[in-house]
Amino acid sequence: MTEKQEVRKRIIVAEDDSQVRDYLGLTLRCLGYDAQLMVDGEEVKEYFDNGGQASLILLDIMMPNKDGWETLSDIQRMRTGVPVVMLSGLATPINVVEAIRKGAVNFLAKPVEHSELCRVIEQAISGRPNVVESRSRGGEFVRSADKRMFVGKSPAMKQVDSCIATVAASDVPVLIQGETGTGKEILAREIHAQSPRASRRFVKLNCAAIPSELIESELFGHERGAYTGAMNKKIGLFELADQGTIFLDEIGDMDIRLQAKLLQVLQDQEFRRIGGTEDIRVHVRVIAATNRNLAGAVEAGNFREDLFYRLNIFTLTLPALRERKEDILELFNRLIRTHKTANTAPTVTPELRHALVNHTWPGNIRQLENVARKLLVLCDPQRITDELNFETEARNAQSASPELLLAPKLLRAKPPAMTEVSRANQEAEARAILDALHRSNWNRKQAAALLNIEYKGLLYKMKKLSIEERASQTWPLGIDSVSAHS
């Protein structure tokens, strides 16, 4: 056996309890590993100070002289590149999260089960190239810029980005929170891509998009004849995702009756298909996402408290786009590059950049992407600028005092004579309204939704700007034929 192979087989066990230490040592040797047994963190530090090498460290938290937390910090400072699995009889969410944040790749609760020990060791050692070899000289996790799935210079995004590699290296469930359109699925895929499970399947289920009576079959599958219409056996997503990752989007919308079965799978990693008699054992990493306040849902009795705490071991919150204005232009340029073809090269004018940064983006990144694609189709930056300014102005009017709610700022002012600027603004508003009405086949409620304004606000603007008169000039045959749904 070469020296490199010997190192790969060497595992350090730092544990002050002699019975636990001897059990781990015996188990590891039976599995073919070279177990180096140590009683505290001082021995671990001395071992590496003297040039020792290993493929893995099993590190107890509570030890005399130097505990596991301090030893883990020493290992990180020495940049050994050796993955660490923390051990503790207190497997509280606080300890698990703290271990992952400090750089451990996983966490084992004592007493350690044999099957769990084997799985964690195999994963930590086999997954090491996916994690350790991607480190820069400074010890930070790095990725190729071309492979980045989202960008962010804002403090909020830097905080999220700094956690991704650490969270990805573990197996703990992750809860991603954020408004609709902030990129929760993108973040989930990034966590999977950086994890030791990257070569395995990533499957997803939108809990809000499927009727509750069908979700159980989607997740766990069913046997033939399990219910009326079950003509064939169906493999569920948990089976498909075995050894990989399952992403449960909009988890807050899951029926509370199904939440109990999901909790059982998270705890036991086994389930039965609907109509089945055999337990199916899997090992799946669960990432859940929601735009709801789950803590509030627990208080209201709409979400199980035990499931909430099971999912909430590690939480990442994606900020709304309006809270990260520093990132908007970079994101927009990236989206333009992503969707443009060889024949499209739209100009992003200074006016458009200003409009992009100052927009409120209720639809977040998804809405920003729609604007980028529209610019690529129209190649008309002025029109996009006018529409964004109009939407921003309308939203500002909605947040004004009640007596001014229906009147945009542009129309509240009563100067002695209309200036060229105000006339241009009104023309821009009129064009945006006409465009929305045309796209909605003159369904005023749909047009109001497209413009992100109240229905009464749209009616007010149509009257003030003489929209129907303008429309008769645009459509000489009249608008009756296209306004049947209004």
C-alpha positions in Angstrom: 0.0 0.0 0.0 1.4 3.4 -1.0 1.8 6.3 1.5 -1.1 8.1 -0.2 -3.4 5.1 0.2 -2.4 4.7 3.9 -3.3 8.4 4.6 -6.7 7.9 2.8 -7.4 5.0 5.2 -6.3 6.9 8.4 -9.1 8.3 10.6 -8.4 10.2 13.8 -10.8 9.7 16.7 -10.6 12.4 19.4 -12.9 11.3 22.3 -12.4 11.5 26.0 -15.0 8.8 26.9 -13.0 5.5 26.8 -15.9 3.3 26.0 -17.0 5.4 23.0 -13.4 5.8 21.9 -12.8 2.1 22.0 -16.1 1.3 20.2 -15.3 3.7 17.4 -11.7 2.4 17.1 -12.9 -1.2 16.9 -15.6 -0.4 14.3 -13.2 1.6 12.1 -10.6 -1.2 12.1 -13.3 -3.8 11.2 -14.1 -1.5 8.3 -10.5 -1.5 7.2 -9.4 1.9 8.4 -6.4 2.8 10.4 -7.9 4.4 13.6 -5.7 6.8 15.5 -7.3 7.2 19.0 -6.7 10.4 21.0 -8.2 11.7 24.2 -8.4 15.5 23.7 -7.7 18.3 21.3 -4.2 18.9 22.5 -3.2 15.5 21.0 -4.9 16.3 17.7 -3.1 19.6 17.4 0.3 18.1 18.3 -0.3 15.3 15.7 -0.7 17.8 12.9 2.0 20.1 14.2 4.4 17.2 13.8 3.4 16.7 10.1 0.7 14.0 10.7 -1.8 13.3 8.0 -5.3 11.8 7.9 -8.4 11.4 5.7 -10.9 12.3 8.4 -11.2 13.5 12.0 -14.1 12.4 14.3 -14.0 15.1 16.9 -16.0 15.1 20.2 -17.3 18.5 21.3 -16.9 18.0 25.1 -13.3 17.1 26.0 -10.9 18.2 28.7 -7.9 20.5 28.2 -9.0 21.6 24.7 -12.6 21.0 23.6 -13.9 20.2 20.1 -14.8 23.8 19.2 -11.3 25.1 20.0 -9.7 22.1 18.2 -11.9 22.6 15.2 -10.7 26.2 15.0 -7.1 25.1 15.3 -7.6 22.6 12.4 -9.1 25.4 10.3 -6.2 27.7 11.0 -3.7 25.1 10.1 -5.5 24.6 6.8 -4.9 20.8 6.8 -7.7 20.3 4.4 -8.9 17.3 6.5 -12.7 17.0 6.8 -14.0 17.0 10.4 -17.1 15.3 11.7 -18.3 16.5 15.1 -19.6 14.1 17.8 -21.8 15.0 20.7 -24.4 13.5 23.0 -26.3 16.8 22.7 -27.4 16.9 19.1 -29.3 20.1 19.4 -30.0 22.3 16.4 -27.7 24.9 17.9 -24.8 22.5 18.1 -25.4 21.2 14.6 -25.6 24.7 13.1 -22.5 25.8 15.1 -20.5 22.8 13.8 -21.4 23.5 10.2 -20.7 27.2 10.5 -17.3 26.5 12.0 -16.3 24.3 9.1 -17.3 20.7 10.1 -18.6 18.6 7.2 -21.1 16.7 9.3 -22.4 15.9 12.7 -23.0 12.6 14.5 -25.1 12.2 17.6 -24.0 9.8 20.3 -24.7 7.0 20.8 -23.5 6.5 17.2 -25.3 4.0 15.1 -23.2 1.7 13.0 -25.0 2.3 9.7 -24.9 6.1 10.2 -21.2 6.0 11.1 -20.4 4.1 7.9 -22.5 6.4 5.8 -21.0 9.6 7.2 -17.5 8.3 6.9 -17.9 7.2 3.3 -19.6 10.4 2.3 -17.0 12.6 4.0 -14.0 10.8 2.4 -15.5 10.2 -1.0 -17.0 13.7 -1.1 -13.7 15.4 -0.1 -12.6 16.2 -3.7 -15.8 18.1 -4.3 -15.1 20.4 -1.3 -11.4 20.5 -0.3 -9.9 20.6 -3.8 -12.0 23.6 -4.7 -10.4 25.8 -2.1 -8.2 28.7 -3.0 -4.9 29.4 -1.3 -6.6 31.6 1.2 -8.8 28.7 2.3 -12.0 30.1 0.9 -14.4 28.2 -1.3 -14.2 29.5 -4.9 -16.1 28.8 -8.1 -15.6 29.6 -11.7 -17.4 32.9 -12.5 -18.9 31.2 -15.5 -20.6 28.6 -13.3 -22.1 31.2 -10.8 -25.8 30.8 -10.9 -26.4 34.2 -9.3 -24.4 37.3 -8.4 -24.4 39.7 -5.5 -22.2 42.4 -4.1 -24.7 43.6 -1.5 -24.0 42.8 2.1 -27.1 40.6 2.3 -26.0 38.5 -0.7 -22.5 38.2 0.5 -23.8 36.8 3.8 -25.8 34.2 1.9 -22.9 33.4 -0.4 -20.5 32.9 2.5 -22.7 30.2 3.9 -23.3 28.2 0.7 -20.2 26.0 0.7 -20.4 25.3 4.4 -24.0 24.3 4.2 -23.5 22.3 1.0 -20.8 20.2 2.7 -23.2 19.0 5.4 -26.3 16.8 5.2 -28.6 18.9 7.5 -31.9 20.1 6.1 -32.0 23.6 4.8 -34.9 26.1 4.8 -34.7 28.9 2.3 -36.9 31.9 2.9 -37.6 34.8 0.6 -40.3 36.5 -1.5 -41.5 35.0 -4.8 -39.0 35.5 -7.5 -35.9 35.9 -5.4 -34.2 32.8 -6.7 -34.9 30.2 -4.0 -34.7 27.3 -6.5 -31.5 28.7 -7.9 -30.0 28.7 -4.4 -31.1 25.2 -3.7 -29.5 24.0 -6.9 -26.3 25.8 -6.0 -26.2 24.1 -2.7 -26.7 20.7 -4.4 -24.1 21.5 -7.0 -21.4 22.2 -4.3 -22.4 19.2 -2.1 -20.9 15.7 -2.2 -24.3 14.7 -3.7 -23.6 16.8 -6.9 -23.3 13.7 -9.1 -26.7 12.4 -7.9 -30.2 13.6 -8.7 -31.8 16.9 -7.8 -35.6 16.6 -7.9 -38.1 19.2 -7.0 -41.8 19.5 -6.1 -43.8 22.7 -5.9 -46.2 22.0 -3.0 -48.5 24.8 -4.1 -48.8 23.7 -7.7 -50.2 20.2 -7.2 -53.5 19.3 -5.4 -52.9 18.1 -1.9 -54.5 14.7 -2.6 -51.8 14.0 -5.3 -48.7 15.3 -3.5 -48.5 12.1 -1.4 -48.3 10.0 -4.5 -45.8 12.3 -6.1 -43.5 12.2 -3.0 -43.8 8.5 -2.0 -45.3 6.7 -5.0 -48.0 4.1 -5.0 -48.5 0.4 -5.8 -50.7 -0.8 -8.6 -54.3 -0.8 -7.5 -53.6 1.3 -4.5 -56.6 3.4 -5.4 -59.0 3.9 -8.3 -57.0 4.9 -11.3 -53.7 3.5 -10.1 -53.2 1.3 -13.0 -49.4 0.9 -12.6 -46.8 1.2 -9.9 -45.4 4.7 -9.5 -42.0 5.5 -8.1 -42.1 8.6 -5.9 -39.7 11.5 -5.8 -38.0 10.4 -2.6 -37.0 7.1 -4.2 -35.8 8.9 -7.3 -33.7 11.3 -5.2 -32.1 8.5 -3.1 -28.5 9.6 -2.3 -29.3 13.0 -3.9 -31.4 16.1 -3.0 -35.1 16.8 -3.0 -36.3 20.4 -3.2 -39.7 21.1 -1.7 -40.8 24.5 -2.9 -43.6 26.4 -1.2 -43.5 24.0 1.8 -45.8 26.3 3.7 -48.6 25.3 1.4 -48.3 21.6 2.1 -51.5 20.0 3.6 -51.0 19.6 7.4 -52.1 15.9 7.2 -49.2 15.1 4.9 -46.7 17.0 7.0 -46.7 14.1 9.5 -45.6 11.6 6.9 -42.9 14.0 5.7 -41.7 14.4 9.3 -41.4 10.6 9.6 -39.3 10.4 6.4 -37.0 13.2 7.7 -36.5 11.3 11.0 -36.3 7.7 9.8 -35.3 8.1 6.1 -37.9 5.4 5.3 -41.5 5.2 4.1 -44.0 3.1 2.3 -45.6 3.6 -1.1 -49.4 4.2 -1.0 -50.9 0.7 -0.8 -47.5 -0.8 -0.1 -46.5 -3.2 2.7 -42.7 -2.9 2.6 -40.6 -0.1 4.1 -38.3 1.6 1.6 -35.2 3.1 3.0 -33.5 6.1 1.3 -30.9 8.7 2.2 -32.1 12.0 0.8 -31.0 15.6 1.6 -34.0 17.8 2.0 -34.0 21.5 1.0 -37.3 23.4 1.6 -38.3 26.9 0.5 -41.2 29.2 1.4 -42.3 32.8 0.9 -44.5 32.5 4.0 -43.8 33.1 7.7 -43.6 29.5 8.9 -43.3 30.5 12.6 -46.5 32.5 12.2 -48.1 29.5 10.5 -47.1 27.3 13.4 -48.8 29.7 15.8 -51.9 29.7 13.7 -52.0 25.9 13.7 -51.4 25.6 9.9 -47.9 24.1 10.1 -46.6 21.4 12.4 -44.2 22.7 15.0 -42.1 19.6 15.0 -41.7 19.7 11.3 -40.8 23.3 11.4 -37.9 22.7 13.8 -36.8 19.7 11.8 -36.5 21.8 8.7 -35.2 24.9 10.4 -31.8 23.6 11.4 -30.1 25.9 9.0 -32.0 28.8 7.4 -30.9 31.0 4.5 -32.9 34.1 3.7 -32.8 35.6 0.2 -33.3 39.4 0.2 -35.8 41.1 -2.0 -34.3 42.7 -5.1 -35.3 46.2 -3.8 -33.1 45.5 -0.8 -30.0 44.9 -3.0 -30.0 47.7 -5.4 -26.2 47.4 -5.8 -26.8 44.1 -7.6 -29.5 45.1 -10.1 -27.4 46.3 -13.0 -25.0 43.4 -12.8 -27.9 41.0 -12.7 -29.6 42.7 -15.6 -26.5 42.6 -17.7 -26.0 38.9 -16.9 -29.6 38.2 -17.9 -29.1 40.1 -21.2 -26.0 38.0 -21.9 -27.9 34.8 -21.0 -30.8 35.4 -23.3 -29.4 37.4 -26.2 -28.9 35.8 -29.6 -26.3 36.7 -32.2 -28.6 39.2 -33.8 -29.6 41.1 -30.7 -27.4 43.8 -29.0 -29.7 46.2 -27.2 -28.4 49.4 -25.7 -28.8 49.9 -22.0 -29.0 53.7 -21.8 -28.2 55.8 -18.7 -31.9 56.6 -18.4 -32.7 52.9 -18.4 -30.1 52.1 -15.8 -31.5 54.8 -13.6 -35.0 53.4 -14.0 -33.8 49.8 -13.3 -32.1 50.8 -10.0 -35.0 52.9 -8.8 -37.8 50.4 -9.6 -39.4 48.5 -6.6 -39.4 45.1 -8.4 -42.4 43.4 -6.7 -41.6 40.3 -8.8 -38.0 40.4 -7.9 -35.4 38.6 -10.2 -38.1 36.9 -12.2 -39.6 40.3 -13.1 -36.1 41.6 -13.9 -35.6 38.7 -16.2 -38.9 39.4 -18.0 -37.8 43.0 -18.6 -34.4 41.9 -19.9 -36.1 39.5 -22.4 -38.6 42.2 -23.4 -35.7 44.6 -24.2 -34.1 41.9 -26.3 -37.3 41.6 -28.3 -38.2 45.2 -28.7 -34.7 46.7 -28.8 -36.3 49.9 -27.6 -34.7 51.1 -24.3 -36.8 54.3 -24.2 -40.0 52.3 -24.2 -38.7 50.1 -21.4 -37.6 53.1 -19.5 -41.0 54.8 -19.8 -42.8 51.7 -18.6 -40.6 51.2 -15.6 -40.9 54.9 -14.6 -44.7 54.7 -15.1 -44.9 51.6 -12.8 -42.7 53.2 -10.2 -44.8 56.4 -10.3 -48.0 54.4 -9.9 -46.7 52.4 -7.0 -45.5 55.6 -5.3 -49.0 57.0 -5.8 -50.6 54.0 -4.1 -48.4 54.5 -1.0 -49.4 58.2 -0.8 -52.1 59.5 1.6 -55.7 58.2 1.0 -57.0 61.4 -0.7 -54.2 61.2 -3.2 -54.3 57.4 -3.7 -55.7 57.5 -7.2 -53.8 60.4 -8.5 -50.2 60.0 -9.6 -47.7 62.6 -8.7 -47.3 63.7 -12.3 -51.0 64.6 -12.5 -51.4 66.1 -9.0 -49.2 69.1 -9.9 -51.1 72.0 -11.5 -48.5 74.3 -13.1 -49.6 77.4 -15.0 -48.7 75.7 -18.3 -47.8 72.2 -19.2 -44.0 71.8 -19.7 -42.4 69.7 -22.4 -41.2 67.3 -19.7 -44.7 66.8 -18.1 -46.2 66.4 -21.6 -43.6 63.7 -22.4 -44.4 62.0 -19.1 -48.1 61.9 -19.9 -47.4 60.6 -23.3 -45.3 57.8 -21.8 -48.1 56.9 -19.3 -50.7 56.9 -22.1 -48.5 54.6 -24.3 -48.0 52.2 -21.3 -51.7 52.1 -20.6 -52.6 51.5 -24.2 -50.0 48.8 -24.5 -51.4 47.0 -21.4 -55.0 47.3 -22.6 -54.0 46.0 -26.0 -52.1 43.0 -24.5 -55.1 42.2 -22.2 -57.6 42.5 -25.1 -59.0 45.6 -23.3 -59.7 43.7 -20.0 -59.2 46.6 -17.7 -58.7 44.4 -14.6 -56.0 42.4 -16.3 -54.4 45.6 -17.6 -54.3 47.0 -14.1 -52.5 43.9 -13.0 -50.0 44.2 -15.8 -49.3 47.7 -14.7 -49.1 46.9 -11.0 -51.7 49.5 -10.1 -55.2 49.4 -8.6 -58.2 48.9 -10.9 -59.7 52.2 -9.8 -56.4 53.9 -10.3 -56.4 52.7 -13.9 -59.9 54.0 -14.5 -58.8 57.4 -13.2 -55.8 57.5 -15.4 -57.8 56.4 -18.5 -60.2 59.3 -17.9 -57.5 61.9 -17.3 -55.5 60.9 -20.3 -58.4 60.4 -22.6 -57.3 56.8 -23.3 -60.4 55.8 -25.2 -60.2 58.8 -27.5 -56.5 58.0 -28.1 -57.5 54.3 -28.8 -60.1 55.4 -31.4 -57.2 57.0 -33.3 -55.1 53.9 -32.9 -58.0 51.5 -33.8 -60.2 53.5 -36.3 -62.8 50.8 -36.3 -63.4 51.4 -32.6 -62.7 49.5 -29.5 -66.0 47.8 -28.9 -64.9 44.6 -30.7 -61.8 44.3 -28.4 -63.4 45.4 -25.1 -66.0 42.6 -24.7 -64.1 41.3 -21.6 -63.8 44.7 -19.9 
